[in-house]
Amino acid sequence: MKHFCPNDPKHAQFHTFAHVMQEWLVDADGDYIETSDEELQISAWPDDGNIWNCATCGAEATTTPPREEQEKAPRRGRSR
């Protein structure tokens, strides 16, 4: 599903969450020491149910497309 900035349709980059697995070096208690491998795999890609924020203005994105420019133009009334 595509996401849209409600403030400006030209804003096309967003911040949201993905879950990435890393390999860690840990001690005998499982406490973190250091990261062995930054990214082994992505366990969950960004989801439509996440909050998506516009990377330009910070607005919360919507999945409703912006109205087309022609729909924004005033409609002509009937001439008499």
C-alpha positions in Angstrom: 0.0 0.0 0.0 1.3 3.4 -0.9 1.7 6.2 1.7 1.2 9.9 1.2 2.1 13.1 3.1 -1.1 15.0 3.9 0.8 18.3 3.7 2.5 17.9 0.3 2.2 15.1 -2.3 5.8 15.8 -3.4 7.1 14.6 0.0 7.8 10.9 -0.8 10.1 9.6 2.0 8.9 8.4 5.3 10.2 7.1 8.7 8.7 3.9 10.0 9.9 0.7 11.6 11.3 -2.6 10.3 12.7 -5.4 12.5 16.2 -6.4 11.7 18.1 -9.3 13.2 21.7 -8.9 14.3 24.3 -11.3 15.6 25.7 -10.3 19.0 28.6 -11.3 21.1 27.2 -11.9 24.6 28.6 -13.0 27.9 27.5 -16.1 29.8 24.4 -14.3 31.2 23.3 -13.2 27.7 24.3 -9.6 28.3 25.4 -7.6 25.1 29.1 -7.1 24.5 29.2 -6.1 20.8 27.5 -6.5 17.5 29.2 -9.3 15.4 27.1 -8.8 12.2 25.0 -5.6 11.7 22.2 -7.2 9.6 21.7 -10.9 9.2 18.2 -10.7 7.9 15.0 -8.6 8.1 12.5 -10.3 10.2 9.7 -7.8 9.6 9.5 -5.3 6.7 7.7 -2.0 7.3 4.0 -2.7 7.8 1.0 -0.6 6.7 -0.2 -0.9 10.3 2.9 1.0 11.5 2.9 4.8 12.0 4.6 6.4 9.0 5.9 9.9 9.4 6.9 12.2 6.5 10.7 12.5 6.5 10.4 16.1 5.2 7.8 17.7 7.5 7.1 15.1 10.1 3.3 14.8 9.4 1.8 11.4 9.9 1.3 9.8 6.5 -2.0 8.5 5.2 -2.9 5.8 2.7 -5.5 8.0 1.0 -4.1 9.5 -2.2 -4.2 13.3 -2.5 -6.9 14.6 -4.7 -5.9 15.2 -8.3 -5.2 18.7 -9.4 -8.2 18.7 -11.7 -10.4 17.8 -8.8 -9.1 20.8 -6.9 -10.0 23.2 -9.7 -13.2 25.1 -9.3 -16.1 23.7 -11.2 -17.7 25.9 -13.8 -21.3 26.8 -13.1 -24.1 26.7 -15.8 -24.3 29.8 -17.9 -27.7 31.4 -18.2 
